[in-house]
Amino acid sequence: MGTIIEITIFMLVIATVAFAPLGYFIYNYTKKDGEPFGDFEHPEHGHSIIDDLADKAKEKIAH
């Protein structure tokens, strides 16, 4: 009976460690109005070539 309790505790510790990042992400996502890591864009962020390529890809997929 002792080994079952030990294995159960060990499994709970492993599950806690495994799912802690998911819980942290959910906590941050609900705390900051749907932005999990806040507003990370800089106010002076300009339009880049990558943004243009992404916009063109979206347009091609949409049509």
PEJO-V858874 format. One record per pair of residues at least 12 apart in sequence whose ideal C-beta (glycine too) atoms are under 10 Angstrom apart, sorted by the first residue. I is the first residue (numbers start at 0). J is the second residue. Records with the same first field share a line. If there is no record, write none. Layout:
I=J + J
This chain:
23=35
24=36
